[in-house]
Amino acid sequence: MLLKKQIKYDMLILGGVEMFYPSKKDILFTGLLYGIAIFALVWSFMYSDLFSQIVSVLFTIAIVWLWFSTSYRIDGEHIHIKYGPYKRKVPIYDIEKIRLVKSITVAPALAIDRIEITYGFDYRVITISPKSKDDFVRQLFARNPEIKMGK
């Protein structure tokens, strides 16, 4: 009952407000991404030709771009997901279920602790990792109280 009152309160307060959530970044992904980038740079500059050096520099730029640009924005009707050059828009009213998961699969997420979102008539799934998971989930429930919380 308290959660429903909080959701109704949030709906009144939020209205058309946009909420911005940077991606949570944990130490495993930090070490993995930057380790690969540094290894590629060092290897290419020590043992490779100019083409390999250029490729490794571009690869490192892409990793840094993903690292600093991964974010999620909730507006009145959509979750906007930004992951480097990739963008996706998920309609909040199409979300069927969300669940908290731990995963290292490739996704627009930079942490192991993630939110898995199932949406659409064909049950598409996207996994994200907002820094403030509790607030993010609360915002989704405020906009679509029909969302089911999975295990």
C-alpha angles and dihedrals in degrees: 000000000000091000091053091051090049091050092050090048091049091050091054093047098041102046103150097346118138118225122204123206124183117211118266109245119204131193096253093059092041091055094041098049098039092040092056092045094049092045091051092049096047093044094048095047093047102041112013144072129257094272092056090048091053091048092050092049091050090047091052091049089052091052092049090047091052091046096053100034103047106115145134129225127192118202127170096291111009147047108227111206119196121188112166107294092348123094131181132180120207117193107230093213090058093057110114101175143359128196137177112243141170113225143148097199120126109277140129088280132102099197138059093236104078146162116235112208121198113196145156133041090284093051099243115187130213126176122210137170114213115185092234102043096170094053092043092053091045090053091052092050090048090057097038115021090180092074113117121222109226132200 
